[in-house]
Amino acid sequence: MIKSSQIAEINGEGHHYITVLTKPRIETLIKSDIVQLELFDENISEVRDTSGLRYILRRNPSRAKEIAENRNDKLASLVKILDEQNIYLKEHKNAHLNVAVRKVNEKAQKLKISNWVEITSFRRKIKVEILQDELKKISELDGCYIIKTDLTEDMASSETVHSRYKDLSKVESAFRCSKTAELELRPLYVRKESSTRGHVFVVMLAYMISRELARLWKDIDGTVQECLAELKTLTVINIKIQGKVKCSKIPTPREDIKVLIDKANVTMPELITCRKAKVATKTKLKRISKSI
């Protein structure tokens, strides 16, 4: 989701955008009669406003069911607290009814369902009543979403815009991969912009390699990290001449590692010449980053 200020910046750079609207914004469009509720369906539909902006509408039935179930779970949680308070009031004659009612109301507010339930009491017994009209009004937009774009139909059809928005899940997956322990795009205490850009560049390059390996190893039973862990078990045999290591020989890998190497289209050398080279390990990088 992007706001008007971000849209202005994007347009200012000569780019287009695809974004999704918030629920309040959807309600505003419905009140303005730009969008009608009956247009939300499992199939994609499209409307345009007077400025030519396109709105791609859809109702996701699976998401609608999930929201309804979540709402029922909240109601069940409220009823549980209500029953506990009723039992307490019955067993404790000196307990204050208004205190018990307040606790149930606080629970309803915490669950954010107080706008469609009403807590009442009669003869030291608390009851919950569902406000059907309010509930119907709230549930009208369950599973509904609107994608907004300034792309013309010549640039992208409704289906293409919808598909590109759904591709956001791939972007989110990329961020999870690059920011977590897998690649660790973590905050570094650097002072120079070039250092930050360099770190981000290296991580994104590593992500591209990770994604390519995932494509090459898609038929392998295991994640990229699990496969890389297997490759780490491949060792070398150091060949010494007059007590000094001159080269290393890679032994024939076992079958499971050979499969990974072959699918990655990697040709292993028979010998590796030993040269004095500085290797920046993960531990060294942490020390270096502190000194930058």
Sequence and secondary structure as in RCSB ss.txt:
>XXXX:A:sequence
MIKSSQIAEINGEGHHYITVLTKPRIETLIKSDIVQLELFDENISEVRDTSGLRYILRRNPSRAKEIAENRNDKL
ASLVKILDEQNIYLKEHKNAHLNVAVRKVNEKAQKLKISNWVEITSFRRKIKVEILQDELKKISELDGCYIIKTD
LTEDMASSETVHSRYKDLSKVESAFRCSKTAELELRPLYVRKESSTRGHVFVVMLAYMISRELARLWKDIDGTVQ
ECLAELKTLTVINIKIQGKVKCSKIPTPREDIKVLIDKANVTMPELITCRKAKVATKTKLKRISKSI
>XXXX:A:secstr
   HHHHHHHHHTT   EEE  HHHHHHHHHTTSS GGG  SS EEEE TT  EEEEEE HHHHHHHHHHHHHHH
HHHHHHHHHHHHHHHH TTS HHHHHHHHHHHHHHTT TTTEEEEESSS EEEEE HHHHHHHHTTTTEEEEEE 
  TTT  HHHHHHHHHTHHHHHHHHHHHHSTTT         HHHHHHHHHHHHHHHHHHHHHHHHTTTSSS HH
HHHHHHTT   EEEEETTEEEEEE     HHHHHHHHHTT    SEEE        HHHHHHHHHH 
